[in-house]
Amino acid sequence: MRKIKSTALLGAFVAVASVGVISHEAHGANLSYVTTNIPKEVLPGSVTLQAPVVTPGVTYPSSSNVQIVLTLNGATFTTKGSYTILGIGVSNCTITSGTGYSSITFANSSQSPSACSLTAGNSYTIVGGATGTTSFIVNAPQTSSSIVLSYSSNASNDSAPPATLAQVQPQLSVSPNSVTNAVISPSSLSTFIYGTSSATNAVVISNSAYNNNAWSNTIGTSGASYSSYTMSFLFTNIPSSVSAVSATDNVFSNFSLTTPVNGSATINFSLSSQQVNFGSLSSDKITFSFTNSSNSSISIGTIVLSSVTGIGLNSNGSTVTYPYPITSTSFINFAYNGVQIYVPDALARIGGNLINAGYITISMPSSTNISSISVLNIPGASCPTPSTSNGLLYQSATGLYVIDLSALAQQCTGLTSGEWQAGVPLVINLSGSNVSPNNITADAYGVISGYGLKRIPVVIISNGNGANAFSY
């Protein structure tokens, strides 16, 4: 028998002398039970389970030294009420649990010598955990994967196989749609090719408890009333051009809106604001919209769904959170429909620095245009888009175009002569029909005083973030 050291718990037991003999009818005990599914989203907290029924394998005569032990794995006994074994021949087989105990012991006492005198073959129901309950109520942590009850006694051949009263698992599952590509319009740069400044993608929330009686203690129920359940979505790596993030669903037409801060945004979305238990729904699709500031260029980048957390109430009315087991996933890709040329160290003569000349040559089809040029990782720096009309781009041969970096540097802002001498990281965006890394080539070089010609590495990628076509 397990020794319980807590004096508080021992005070609830009464040690009695053995004045009778426990029958050793070697039949073994049996536990009858119903396994239910419990949502992790309502834990930690108390859960109400169907009362298990024990059929002992031996008979305990009145006034015997009965000691019946119940042990929980994956949960503990509550402190709100006593636990009782009910059935024919038992009058007051009751014990009050202590805080956090995973094991309790029932015993006869001198005041009630037949309190726990069970009879072999009879069925006895185990209830408790709250005053007046006819159920079996226990406390479970969120880390639990199952709730298992064991029955044993101080008589040989009177233990039962462990009974799995509950499986503990998420009630909801989160499934982001595949990443969507929001292609930036090469003509306006402030809208996407479908004419708006917003890009969308969706997440599907599936409910395992829908139309499934195997579940109990489901999300949205707090006692006899219904409560809302909030899903908190964290998005990161949001391009700086995004000014608002919103969400709506296809069930209740709920709406949520927030503003990104430092490339991150958290959308807290209620699934049941109309006081409808989410257990009555099979799924809900939440559509997220990322809106860019009007009349400003859309920044490229891939928005990432980093985490999803559920926020609700447990059976005690306390707020609990549950982090859904998803990995960070690419959600929306802002990109150009074409090709990017990355020049990590563009050199240009300006302000008397040591660069004598700098050029970028691009071989591209006549249907291709330079839609924009940007400076990476230098806040406040910008350059005009080279074109034949502004003189920053000229054609040296059929299909071969040249950017004079020294001429470009004169019209860029936020860059010093020292930065042009050290090398400025430029991204050149090309667009047009059938443009791809397969029909674009590029080269870059600078002439440095005292050193001569220097070849500059060039990388060509597809659609703003694809695989390298070539680099050297």
HELIX and SHEET records of a PDB file:
HELIX    1   1 THR A    7  LEU A   10  1                                   4    
HELIX    2   2 LYS A   40  VAL A   42  5                                   3    
HELIX    3   3 PHE A  278  SER A  280  5                                   3    
HELIX    4   4 LEU A  405  GLN A  411  1                                   7    
HELIX    5   5 SER A  417  ALA A  422  1                                   6    
HELIX    6   6 PRO A  437  ASN A  439  5                                   3    
SHEET    1   A 5 ASN A  30  SER A  32  0                                        
SHEET    2   A 5 VAL A  53  THR A  55 -1                                        
SHEET    3   A 5 TYR A 124  GLY A 128 -1                                        
SHEET    4   A 5 SER A  82  LEU A  86 -1                                        
SHEET    5   A 5 CYS A  93  THR A  96 -1                                        
SHEET    1   B 5 THR A  36  PRO A  39  0                                        
SHEET    2   B 5 ALA A 160  GLN A 169  1                                        
SHEET    3   B 5 SER A 146  SER A 153 -1                                        
SHEET    4   B 5 GLN A  67  ASN A  73 -1                                        
SHEET    5   B 5 SER A 103  ALA A 107 -1                                        
SHEET    1   C 3 GLY A  45  LEU A  49  0                                        
SHEET    2   C 3 PHE A 136  ALA A 140 -1                                        
SHEET    3   C 3 THR A  76  PHE A  77 -1                                        
SHEET    1   D 5 LEU A 172  PRO A 176  0                                        
SHEET    2   D 5 SER A 198  ASN A 207 -1                                        
SHEET    3   D 5 SER A 283  ASN A 292 -1                                        
SHEET    4   D 5 VAL A 242  ASP A 249 -1                                        
SHEET    5   D 5 PHE A 255  THR A 258 -1                                        
SHEET    1   E 5 THR A 180  ILE A 184  0                                        
SHEET    2   E 5 THR A 329  TYR A 336  1                                        
SHEET    3   E 5 GLY A 301  LEU A 313 -1                                        
SHEET    4   E 5 THR A 230  THR A 236 -1                                        
SHEET    5   E 5 ALA A 265  SER A 270 -1                                        
SHEET    1   F 4 THR A 180  ILE A 184  0                                        
SHEET    2   F 4 THR A 329  TYR A 336  1                                        
SHEET    3   F 4 GLY A 301  LEU A 313 -1                                        
SHEET    4   F 4 THR A 319  PRO A 323 -1                                        
SHEET    1   G 2 THR A 221  SER A 222  0                                        
SHEET    2   G 2 SER A 225  TYR A 226 -1                                        
SHEET    1   H 5 ASN A 369  VAL A 375  0                                        
SHEET    2   H 5 VAL A 424  SER A 431 -1                                        
SHEET    3   H 5 GLY A 338  ALA A 346 -1                                        
SHEET    4   H 5 VAL A 459  SER A 462 -1                                        
SHEET    5   H 5 ASN A 468  SER A 471 -1                                        
SHEET    1   I 5 LEU A 393  ALA A 397  0                                        
SHEET    2   I 5 LEU A 400  ASP A 404 -1                                        
SHEET    3   I 5 ILE A 355  SER A 363 -1                                        
SHEET    4   I 5 THR A 441  ILE A 448 -1                                        
SHEET    5   I 5 GLY A 452  ILE A 456 -1                                        
END                                                                             
